[in-house]
Amino acid sequence: MKKSIGAKTLVYPTPVFVVGTYDDQGKPNVMTASWGGICCSHPPCVAVSLRKATYTYGNLIARKAFTISIPSETHLQAADYFGLVSGREVDKFAATKLTPIRSGLVDAPYVQEFLMVLECRLAHTLELGLHTQFVGEVLDVKVDESVLGSNGVADIKKVKPLVFTPDSQAYYGIGNHLGQAFSIGQKT
């Protein structure tokens, strides 16, 4: 029997995105956000929802671009830090000794040391309440060659992305491979 626990922002899992923007002075900034995901196949789009109070919100509105760097397990401490402090007061790249790289496609930086990056042009903005959802058209995905599989795409076991659980506010890694999508169900 299921028990109601009320209306909550609870989905398992949520991604851990590090959203990159430039401020009005051209200073690179990043913040961690977990309210997001894929939202369209064609054109390829991702969505991320941010509060207006964040520094990244204003940067994204002004520059109409953002990146999403995917942190791996080895960068857990930096990814968490990026969500704890504001870029208004702290240079997060200097504090973590990570490297901002200027995207060649959009007016936003990404984290060089992170193994996977999406470069996004702002396509849509939707006011939702406390959060605003930003839909970015993905212009390119960059993947470090060290995590490419034999098929030429990112290998999740090598990327080792983080996931977040909103209710317990904990980070997790990715578990075991269970089966091939669009195939395993055909055995029923």
MARBA-3410 file (N, C-alpha, C, O; in Angstrom, 1 decimal):
188
0.8,-1.2,0.0,0.0,0.0,0.0,0.9,1.2,0.0,1.9,1.3,0.7 ~ 0.5,2.2,-0.8,1.3,3.4,-0.9,0.7,4.5,0.1,-0.5,4.5,0.3 ~ 1.6,5.3,0.7,1.2,6.3,1.6,1.5,7.7,1.0,2.6,7.9,0.4 ~ 0.5,8.6,1.0,0.7,9.9,0.5,1.7,10.7,1.4,1.6,10.7,2.6 ~ 2.7,11.3,0.7,3.7,12.2,1.5,3.5,13.6,1.0,4.3,14.5,1.4
2.5,13.9,0.3,2.2,15.3,-0.1,2.9,15.8,-1.4,3.7,15.0,-2.0 ~ 2.5,16.9,-1.8,3.0,17.5,-3.1,4.4,18.0,-2.8,4.6,18.9,-2.0 ~ 5.4,17.4,-3.5,6.8,17.8,-3.3,7.6,17.8,-4.6,7.1,17.2,-5.6 ~ 8.7,18.4,-4.6,9.6,18.4,-5.8,10.5,17.1,-5.6,11.6,17.2,-5.1 ~ 9.9,16.0,-5.9,10.6,14.7,-5.7,10.4,13.8,-6.9,9.4,13.3,-7.3
11.6,13.6,-7.6,11.7,12.7,-8.7,13.1,12.0,-8.5,14.0,12.7,-8.1 ~ 13.1,10.7,-8.7,14.4,10.0,-8.6,14.9,9.7,-10.0,14.2,9.1,-10.8 ~ 16.2,9.9,-10.3,17.1,10.9,-9.7,16.9,12.2,-10.4,16.2,12.3,-11.4 ~ 17.5,13.2,-9.9,17.6,14.5,-10.7,19.1,14.6,-11.0,20.0,14.2,-10.3 ~ 19.4,15.2,-12.2,20.8,15.4,-12.6,21.5,16.4,-11.8,20.8,17.3,-11.1
22.8,16.4,-11.8,23.6,17.5,-11.2,24.2,18.2,-12.3,25.1,17.7,-13.0 ~ 23.7,19.4,-12.6,24.2,20.2,-13.7,25.0,21.4,-13.1,24.7,21.9,-12.0 ~ 26.1,21.7,-13.7,26.8,23.0,-13.4,26.6,23.9,-14.5,27.1,23.7,-15.6 ~ 25.8,25.0,-14.3,25.4,25.9,-15.3,26.4,27.1,-15.4,26.7,27.7,-14.3 ~ 27.0,27.3,-16.5,28.0,28.3,-16.7,27.4,29.5,-17.5,26.7,29.4,-18.5
27.8,30.7,-17.0,27.4,32.0,-17.6,28.5,33.0,-17.3,29.4,32.8,-16.5 ~ 28.4,34.1,-18.1,29.3,35.3,-17.8,28.4,36.4,-17.2,27.3,36.5,-17.6 ~ 29.1,37.1,-16.3,28.3,38.3,-15.8,28.5,39.5,-16.7,29.1,39.4,-17.7 ~ 28.0,40.6,-16.3,28.1,41.8,-17.1,29.5,42.4,-17.3,29.7,43.2,-18.2 ~ 30.4,41.9,-16.5,31.8,42.3,-16.6,32.6,41.3,-17.4,33.8,41.5,-17.6
32.0,40.2,-17.8,32.7,39.2,-18.5,33.4,38.1,-17.6,34.1,37.3,-18.1 ~ 33.1,38.2,-16.3,33.6,37.2,-15.3,32.9,35.9,-15.4,31.6,35.9,-15.4 ~ 33.6,34.8,-15.6,32.9,33.5,-15.7,32.3,33.1,-14.3,32.9,33.3,-13.3 ~ 31.2,32.5,-14.4,30.5,32.0,-13.2,29.8,30.7,-13.4,29.5,30.4,-14.6 ~ 29.7,29.9,-12.4,29.0,28.6,-12.5,28.2,28.4,-11.2,28.5,29.0,-10.2
27.1,27.7,-11.4,26.3,27.3,-10.2,25.7,25.9,-10.5,25.5,25.5,-11.6 ~ 25.5,25.2,-9.4,25.0,23.9,-9.4,23.5,23.9,-9.4,22.9,24.7,-8.6 ~ 22.8,23.2,-10.3,21.4,23.1,-10.4,20.9,21.7,-10.6,21.6,21.0,-11.4 ~ 19.9,21.3,-10.0,19.4,20.0,-10.2,17.9,20.0,-10.8,17.4,18.9,-11.0 ~ 17.3,21.1,-10.9,16.0,21.2,-11.5,16.1,21.3,-13.0,16.1,22.4,-13.5
16.3,20.2,-13.7,16.5,20.2,-15.1,16.6,18.9,-15.8,16.5,17.9,-15.1 ~ 16.7,18.9,-17.1,16.8,17.7,-17.9,16.5,17.9,-19.3,16.3,19.0,-19.8 ~ 16.5,16.8,-20.1,16.2,16.9,-21.5,14.8,17.3,-21.7,13.9,16.8,-20.9 ~ 14.5,18.1,-22.6,13.1,18.5,-22.8,12.6,18.5,-24.3,11.4,18.6,-24.5 ~ 13.5,18.2,-25.2,13.1,18.1,-26.6,14.2,17.4,-27.4,15.4,17.5,-27.1
13.7,16.6,-28.4,14.7,15.8,-29.2,15.1,16.6,-30.5,16.3,16.6,-30.8 ~ 14.1,17.3,-31.1,14.4,18.0,-32.3,13.7,19.3,-32.3,12.5,19.3,-32.4 ~ 14.4,20.4,-32.2,15.9,20.5,-32.0,16.3,20.0,-30.6,15.4,20.0,-29.7 ~ 17.5,19.5,-30.4,17.9,19.1,-29.1,17.9,20.2,-28.1,18.5,21.2,-28.3 ~ 17.2,20.0,-27.0,17.0,21.0,-26.0,17.1,20.4,-24.6,16.7,19.3,-24.4
17.6,21.2,-23.7,17.6,20.9,-22.3,17.0,22.1,-21.5,17.0,23.2,-22.0 ~ 16.5,21.8,-20.4,15.9,22.8,-19.5,16.5,22.8,-18.2,16.9,21.8,-17.7 ~ 16.6,24.0,-17.6,17.1,24.1,-16.2,16.3,25.2,-15.6,16.0,26.3,-16.2 ~ 15.9,25.0,-14.4,15.0,26.0,-13.7,15.8,26.6,-12.6,16.5,26.0,-11.7 ~ 15.8,28.0,-12.5,16.6,28.7,-11.6,15.7,29.8,-10.9,14.7,30.2,-11.4
16.1,30.1,-9.6,15.4,31.2,-8.9,15.9,32.5,-9.4,17.1,32.6,-9.7 ~ 15.1,33.5,-9.4,15.5,34.9,-9.8,16.6,35.4,-8.9,17.4,36.3,-9.3 ~ 16.7,34.9,-7.6,17.7,35.5,-6.7,19.1,35.0,-7.0,20.0,35.6,-6.5 ~ 19.2,34.1,-7.9,20.6,33.6,-8.2,21.3,34.6,-9.1,20.7,35.2,-10.0 ~ 22.6,34.6,-9.0,23.5,35.4,-9.9,23.4,34.9,-11.3,23.4,35.7,-12.2
23.3,33.6,-11.4,23.3,33.0,-12.8,22.0,33.4,-13.5,22.1,33.6,-14.7 ~ 20.9,33.6,-12.8,19.7,34.0,-13.5,19.9,35.3,-14.3,19.5,35.3,-15.5 ~ 20.4,36.3,-13.6,20.6,37.6,-14.3,21.6,37.5,-15.5,21.4,38.1,-16.5 ~ 22.6,36.7,-15.2,23.6,36.5,-16.3,23.0,35.8,-17.5,23.3,36.2,-18.7 ~ 22.2,34.8,-17.3,21.6,34.0,-18.4,20.6,34.9,-19.1,20.6,34.9,-20.4
19.9,35.7,-18.4,18.9,36.6,-19.1,19.7,37.6,-20.0,19.3,37.9,-21.1 ~ 20.8,38.2,-19.5,21.5,39.2,-20.2,22.3,38.6,-21.4,22.3,39.2,-22.5 ~ 22.9,37.4,-21.3,23.7,36.8,-22.3,23.0,35.9,-23.3,23.5,35.6,-24.3 ~ 21.8,35.4,-22.9,21.0,34.6,-23.7,21.7,33.3,-24.1,21.5,32.7,-25.2 ~ 22.5,32.8,-23.2,23.3,31.6,-23.4,23.8,31.0,-22.1,23.9,31.7,-21.1
24.0,29.7,-22.1,24.6,29.0,-20.9,25.2,27.7,-21.4,24.9,27.2,-22.5 ~ 26.0,27.2,-20.5,26.6,25.9,-20.7,26.1,25.0,-19.6,25.8,25.5,-18.5 ~ 26.2,23.7,-19.8,25.9,22.7,-18.7,27.1,21.8,-18.7,27.4,21.0,-19.6 ~ 27.9,21.9,-17.6,29.1,21.0,-17.4,28.6,19.9,-16.5,27.9,20.2,-15.5 ~ 28.9,18.7,-16.9,28.4,17.5,-16.1,29.6,17.1,-15.2,30.6,16.6,-15.7
29.4,17.3,-13.9,30.5,16.9,-13.0,30.5,15.4,-12.8,29.5,14.7,-12.7 ~ 31.7,14.8,-12.6,31.8,13.4,-12.3,32.1,13.2,-10.8,32.2,14.2,-10.1 ~ 32.1,12.0,-10.4,32.3,11.7,-9.0,33.6,12.3,-8.4,33.6,12.7,-7.3 ~ 34.6,12.5,-9.2,35.9,13.0,-8.8,35.7,14.5,-8.5,36.6,15.1,-7.8 ~ 34.7,15.2,-9.0,34.5,16.6,-8.8,33.3,16.9,-7.9,32.7,18.0,-8.0
33.0,16.0,-7.0,31.8,16.1,-6.1,32.0,17.4,-5.2,31.0,18.1,-5.1 ~ 33.1,17.5,-4.6,33.3,18.7,-3.7,33.1,20.0,-4.4,32.5,20.9,-3.9 ~ 33.7,20.2,-5.6,33.6,21.4,-6.4,32.1,21.6,-6.8,31.6,22.7,-6.7 ~ 31.5,20.6,-7.3,30.1,20.7,-7.7,29.2,21.2,-6.5,28.3,22.0,-6.7 ~ 29.4,20.6,-5.4,28.6,21.0,-4.2,28.9,22.5,-3.8,28.0,23.3,-3.5
30.2,22.8,-3.8,30.6,24.2,-3.5,30.0,25.2,-4.5,29.5,26.3,-4.0 ~ 29.9,24.9,-5.7,29.3,25.8,-6.7,27.8,26.1,-6.4,27.3,27.2,-6.8 ~ 27.2,25.3,-5.6,25.8,25.6,-5.2,25.7,26.2,-3.8,24.6,26.6,-3.4 ~ 26.8,26.3,-3.1,26.8,26.9,-1.8,27.1,28.3,-1.7,26.6,29.0,-0.8 ~ 27.8,28.9,-2.6,28.2,30.3,-2.6,27.8,31.0,-3.8,27.5,30.4,-4.9
27.7,32.3,-3.7,27.2,33.1,-4.9,28.4,33.7,-5.6,29.4,34.1,-5.0 ~ 28.3,33.7,-6.9,29.3,34.3,-7.8,29.3,35.8,-7.6,30.3,36.5,-8.1 ~ 28.3,36.4,-7.0,28.4,37.9,-6.7,29.6,38.2,-5.7,30.2,39.2,-5.8 ~ 29.8,37.2,-4.8,30.9,37.5,-3.8,32.2,36.7,-4.0,33.2,37.1,-3.5 ~ 32.1,35.6,-4.8,33.2,34.7,-4.8,33.5,34.3,-6.3,32.6,34.1,-7.1
34.8,34.3,-6.6,35.2,33.7,-7.9,35.3,32.2,-7.7,36.3,31.7,-7.2 ~ 34.3,31.5,-8.2,34.2,30.1,-7.9,35.3,29.3,-8.6,35.8,28.3,-8.1 ~ 35.7,29.7,-9.8,36.8,29.1,-10.5,38.1,29.2,-9.7,38.9,28.2,-9.5 ~ 38.4,30.4,-9.2,39.7,30.6,-8.4,39.6,29.8,-7.1,40.6,29.2,-6.8 ~ 38.5,29.8,-6.5,38.4,29.0,-5.2,38.6,27.5,-5.4,39.1,26.9,-4.5
38.1,27.0,-6.5,38.2,25.5,-6.7,39.4,25.1,-7.5,39.7,23.9,-7.7 ~ 40.1,26.1,-8.1,41.3,25.9,-8.9,40.9,25.1,-10.2,41.7,24.3,-10.7 ~ 39.7,25.3,-10.6,39.2,24.7,-11.9,39.3,25.8,-13.0,39.5,27.0,-12.7 ~ 39.2,25.4,-14.2,39.5,26.3,-15.3,38.3,26.6,-16.2,37.6,25.7,-16.7 ~ 38.0,27.9,-16.3,36.9,28.3,-17.2,37.4,28.4,-18.6,38.4,28.9,-18.9
36.6,27.8,-19.5,36.9,27.8,-21.0,35.7,28.5,-21.7,34.6,28.2,-21.4 ~ 36.1,29.5,-22.5,35.1,30.2,-23.3,34.6,29.3,-24.4,35.3,28.8,-25.2 ~ 33.3,29.1,-24.4,32.6,28.4,-25.5,32.9,29.1,-26.8,32.9,30.3,-26.9 ~ 33.1,28.3,-27.9,33.3,28.9,-29.2,31.9,29.1,-29.9,31.9,29.7,-31.0 ~ 30.9,28.6,-29.3,29.5,28.6,-29.9,28.5,29.5,-29.2,27.7,30.1,-29.9
28.6,29.7,-27.9,27.7,30.5,-27.2,28.5,31.4,-26.2,29.7,31.2,-26.0 ~ 27.8,32.5,-25.7,28.5,33.5,-24.9,28.4,33.0,-23.4,27.7,33.6,-22.6 ~ 29.1,31.9,-23.1,29.1,31.3,-21.8,30.4,30.4,-21.6,30.9,29.9,-22.6 ~ 30.9,30.3,-20.4,32.0,29.4,-20.1,31.6,28.0,-19.7,30.4,27.8,-19.3 ~ 32.5,27.1,-19.8,32.3,25.8,-19.2,33.5,25.4,-18.4,34.5,26.1,-18.4
33.4,24.3,-17.6,34.5,23.8,-16.8,35.4,22.8,-17.5,34.9,21.8,-17.9 ~ 36.6,23.2,-17.8,37.5,22.4,-18.6,37.7,21.0,-18.0,37.7,20.0,-18.7 ~ 37.8,20.9,-16.7,38.1,19.6,-16.1,36.9,18.6,-16.1,37.1,17.4,-15.8 ~ 35.7,19.1,-16.3,34.5,18.2,-16.3,34.5,17.5,-17.7,34.8,18.2,-18.7 ~ 34.1,16.3,-17.7,34.3,15.4,-18.9,33.3,15.6,-20.0,33.5,15.1,-21.1
32.2,16.3,-19.7,31.1,16.4,-20.7,30.5,17.8,-20.5,30.2,18.3,-19.4 ~ 30.2,18.5,-21.6,29.7,19.8,-21.7,28.6,20.0,-22.7,28.8,19.5,-23.9 ~ 27.6,20.7,-22.4,26.5,21.1,-23.4,26.6,22.6,-23.6,26.6,23.3,-22.6 ~ 26.7,23.0,-24.8,26.7,24.5,-25.1,25.3,24.9,-25.7,24.8,24.3,-26.7 ~ 24.6,25.8,-25.0,23.2,26.1,-25.2,22.9,27.5,-25.5,23.5,28.4,-24.8
22.1,27.8,-26.5,21.6,29.1,-26.8,20.2,29.1,-26.2,19.4,28.2,-26.4 ~ 19.9,30.2,-25.5,18.6,30.3,-24.8,17.5,30.4,-25.9,17.5,31.2,-26.8 ~ 16.6,29.5,-25.8,15.5,29.4,-26.8,14.1,29.8,-26.2,13.4,30.5,-26.9 ~ 13.9,29.5,-24.9,12.6,29.8,-24.3,12.8,30.1,-22.8,13.7,29.5,-22.2 ~ 11.9,30.9,-22.3,11.9,31.2,-20.9,10.5,31.1,-20.4,9.6,31.7,-21.0
10.3,30.4,-19.3,8.9,30.2,-18.8,8.9,30.5,-17.3,9.6,29.8,-16.5 ~ 8.1,31.5,-16.9,8.0,31.8,-15.5,7.0,30.7,-14.8,5.9,30.5,-15.3 ~ 7.5,30.0,-13.8,6.8,29.0,-13.2,6.3,29.3,-11.8,5.4,28.5,-11.3 ~ 6.8,30.3,-11.1,6.5,30.6,-9.7,7.8,31.0,-9.1,8.4,32.0,-9.6 ~ 8.3,30.3,-8.1,9.6,30.6,-7.5,10.7,30.4,-8.5,11.7,31.1,-8.4
10.6,29.5,-9.5,11.6,29.3,-10.5,11.2,29.7,-11.9,10.0,29.9,-12.2 ~ 12.2,30.0,-12.7,12.0,30.3,-14.1,12.7,29.2,-14.8,13.8,28.8,-14.5 ~ 12.0,28.6,-15.8,12.6,27.5,-16.6,13.2,28.1,-17.8,12.6,28.8,-18.6 ~ 14.5,27.8,-18.0,15.2,28.2,-19.2,15.4,27.0,-20.1,16.0,26.0,-19.7 ~ 14.9,27.1,-21.3,15.1,26.0,-22.3,16.3,26.5,-23.2,16.2,27.5,-23.9
17.3,25.7,-23.3,18.4,25.9,-24.2,18.5,25.0,-25.3,18.4,23.8,-25.1 ~ 18.6,25.5,-26.5,18.9,24.6,-27.7,20.4,24.2,-27.6,21.2,25.1,-27.5 ~ 20.6,22.9,-27.6,22.0,22.4,-27.5,22.6,22.5,-28.9,22.2,21.9,-29.9 ~ 23.6,23.4,-29.0,24.3,23.6,-30.2,25.5,22.6,-30.4,25.9,22.3,-31.5 ~ 26.0,22.1,-29.3,27.1,21.1,-29.3,27.2,20.4,-28.0,26.9,21.0,-26.9
27.6,19.2,-28.0,28.0,18.4,-26.8,29.5,18.1,-27.0,29.9,17.5,-28.0 ~ 30.3,18.5,-26.0,31.7,18.2,-26.1,32.0,17.1,-25.0,31.5,17.2,-23.8 ~ 32.7,16.1,-25.4,33.0,15.0,-24.5,34.5,14.7,-24.5,35.1,14.6,-25.6 ~ 35.1,14.6,-23.4,36.5,14.3,-23.3,36.8,12.9,-23.9,36.0,12.0,-23.7 ~ 37.8,12.8,-24.7,38.1,11.6,-25.4,38.3,10.4,-24.5,38.0,9.2,-24.9
38.7,10.6,-23.3,39.0,9.6,-22.3,37.7,8.8,-21.9,37.8,7.7,-21.4 ~ 36.6,9.4,-22.1,35.3,8.8,-21.7,34.5,8.3,-22.8,33.3,7.9,-22.6 ~ 35.0,8.3,-24.0,34.3,7.9,-25.2,34.3,6.3,-25.2,35.3,5.7,-24.9 ~ 33.2,5.7,-25.5,33.1,4.3,-25.7,33.5,3.9,-27.1,33.8,4.8,-27.9 ~ 33.5,2.6,-27.4,33.9,2.1,-28.7,32.9,2.6,-29.8,33.3,2.6,-30.9
31.7,2.9,-29.4,30.7,3.4,-30.3,30.8,4.9,-30.6,30.0,5.5,-31.4 ~ 31.8,5.6,-30.0,32.0,7.0,-30.3,31.2,7.9,-29.4,31.2,9.2,-29.7 ~ 30.4,7.4,-28.5,29.6,8.3,-27.6,30.1,8.1,-26.2,30.8,7.2,-25.9 ~ 29.7,9.0,-25.3,30.1,9.0,-23.9,29.7,7.7,-23.3,28.5,7.2,-23.4 ~ 30.6,7.1,-22.5,30.3,5.9,-21.7,30.0,6.4,-20.3,30.9,6.9,-19.6
28.8,6.2,-19.9,28.3,6.6,-18.5,29.2,6.1,-17.4,29.3,6.7,-16.4 ~ 29.7,4.9,-17.6,30.6,4.3,-16.6,31.9,5.0,-16.4,32.5,4.9,-15.4 ~ 32.3,5.7,-17.5,33.6,6.4,-17.5,33.3,7.9,-17.1,34.1,8.5,-16.4 ~ 32.2,8.4,-17.5,31.8,9.8,-17.1,31.6,9.9,-15.6,32.0,10.9,-15.0 ~ 30.9,8.9,-15.1,30.6,8.8,-13.6,29.8,10.1,-13.2,30.3,10.7,-12.2
28.7,10.4,-13.8,28.0,11.6,-13.4,27.3,11.5,-12.1,27.1,10.4,-11.6 ~ 27.1,12.6,-11.5,26.4,12.6,-10.2,24.9,12.8,-10.4,24.4,13.3,-11.3 ~ 24.1,12.2,-9.4,22.7,12.4,-9.4,22.4,12.9,-7.9,23.2,12.7,-7.0 ~ 21.2,13.6,-7.8,20.9,14.2,-6.6,19.5,13.7,-6.2,18.6,13.5,-7.0 ~ 19.3,13.5,-4.9,17.9,13.1,-4.4,17.4,14.3,-3.6,17.9,14.7,-2.5
16.4,15.0,-4.1,15.8,16.2,-3.5,15.4,16.0,-2.0,15.5,16.9,-1.2 ~ 14.8,14.9,-1.7,14.2,14.7,-0.4,15.3,14.5,0.7,15.2,15.1,1.8 ~ 16.3,13.7,0.4,17.4,13.5,1.4,18.6,14.5,1.2,19.5,14.5,2.0 ~ 18.5,15.2,0.1,19.6,16.2,-0.3,20.9,15.5,-0.2,21.9,15.9,0.4 ~ 21.0,14.4,-1.0,22.2,13.6,-1.1,22.6,13.4,-2.5,21.8,13.4,-3.4
23.9,13.2,-2.7,24.5,12.8,-4.0,24.7,11.3,-4.1,25.0,10.7,-3.1 ~ 24.5,10.8,-5.3,24.8,9.4,-5.6,25.5,9.3,-6.9,25.5,10.2,-7.8 ~ 26.2,8.2,-7.1,26.8,7.8,-8.4,25.7,7.0,-9.2,24.6,6.7,-8.7 ~ 26.1,6.5,-10.3,25.3,5.7,-11.2,25.5,4.3,-10.9,26.6,3.8,-10.6 ~ 24.4,3.5,-10.9,24.5,2.1,-10.6,24.8,1.2,-11.7,25.3,1.6,-12.7
24.4,-0.1,-11.6,24.6,-1.1,-12.6,23.8,-1.0,-13.8,22.7,-0.5,-13.8 ~ 24.3,-1.5,-14.9,23.6,-1.6,-16.2,22.6,-2.7,-16.0,22.9,-3.8,-15.6 ~ 21.3,-2.4,-16.3,20.3,-3.4,-16.1,19.7,-4.0,-17.4,19.1,-5.1,-17.3 ~ 19.9,-3.4,-18.5,19.3,-3.9,-19.8,19.4,-2.8,-20.8,19.6,-1.6,-20.5 ~ 19.1,-3.2,-22.0,19.1,-2.2,-23.1,17.7,-1.7,-23.4,16.8,-2.4,-23.6
17.6,-0.3,-23.4,16.3,0.3,-23.6,15.8,0.0,-25.0,16.5,-0.2,-25.9 ~ 14.5,-0.1,-25.1,13.8,-0.4,-26.4,14.1,-1.8,-26.9,13.9,-2.1,-28.0 ~ 14.5,-2.6,-26.0,14.9,-4.0,-26.3,14.4,-5.0,-25.3,13.8,-6.0,-25.5 ~ 14.7,-4.7,-24.0,14.5,-5.6,-22.9,13.0,-5.9,-22.8,12.6,-7.0,-22.4 ~ 12.1,-4.8,-23.0,10.7,-5.0,-23.0,10.1,-5.9,-24.0,9.0,-6.4,-23.9
10.8,-6.1,-25.1,10.3,-7.0,-26.1,10.4,-8.5,-25.7,9.8,-9.3,-26.4 ~ 11.0,-8.8,-24.6,11.1,-10.2,-24.1,9.9,-10.6,-23.3,9.8,-11.7,-22.9 ~ 8.9,-9.6,-23.2,7.7,-9.9,-22.4,6.7,-10.8,-23.1,5.7,-11.1,-22.6
END
